[in-house]
Amino acid sequence: MKRKFVRNLIKGYVKYSDWEIVYNAVVIIYIRYQDECNKWIKEEVGYTVTNEFGEFCFALTQYNYKNLEYIIEVFEPLN
């Protein structure tokens, strides 16, 4: 039986343009894919906050979507 999904770990860090670490920033991840009618669908998958080192991590289940893309948005730190 063929597996229809794969588990992915997406991780990274957030820094300002002057390489200053950004902690407590909100990170949102979206997926974008084409459905059977070739229309683009965008869905929010999850969100998290960076730690004191500016790091974030997502554990995702990736299904067999056509032209799958990940979109990551970062918002200013919560003070």
N, C-alpha and C positions, 0 to 999 in steps of 0.2 A: 504494500500500500504506500502510495506516494504522500509525503508530508506536504501539507498545504500552507504551512507557515514556518517562520524561522524566528528565533528570539535574538534580538539585537541589543547591545549595550552602547548607548551614545553618551559620551562624556566629553567635557571640555572645561574651559575656564574663561572668565570674563575679566578683561583689563581695559582701562582707558587707553587713549592713543599715546599717552606718555608712559605706558606700561605700569601704571599704578593699579594694584589689585582692587577689584570691585567686589565687596562682600555685601550680602543681604540684598542682592538685586533679584528681581523676579524674572525667571526664564520660562517661556512658554514654547512648547513644541507642537507643530501642526504637521499633518501629512496631506499631500495633494496627489491625486491620482485621477485617471480617466475611467469612467464607467463603461458599460456595454455600448452605450450610444455615443461614446467618445466625448462626453461632456466632462469638464474638469470639476472635481469635487474636492473641497478643502475642509478638513475636520481637525478640531483641537483634540490632541491626544492626551496632553498632561501639562502640568506646570510644577515648578519647584523654586527654591530660593538658593542662591549661592552660599557656600560656607565661608568661613573667615579667610580661606585661601583663594577665594573666587571660583571655586570648582563647583560643577553641577554634573548630574548623571541621570539618565533615563534608561530604564529597562523596558523595551518595547517588543510586542509581538508583531512581526511583519507578515502580512498575508500576501498572496500573489496578486497584487494590484498592478494594473497596466500603467507604466510610466510613473512609478512611485517616486515622490520627492519628499524630503524633510525640510521644513521651514522652522527656524529657531528665531524667536524674538526675545530681546532683552530690554527690560525697563529699569528706570532709575532705582537705586537702592531705597529700601524702606527705612526711614529714620525714626 
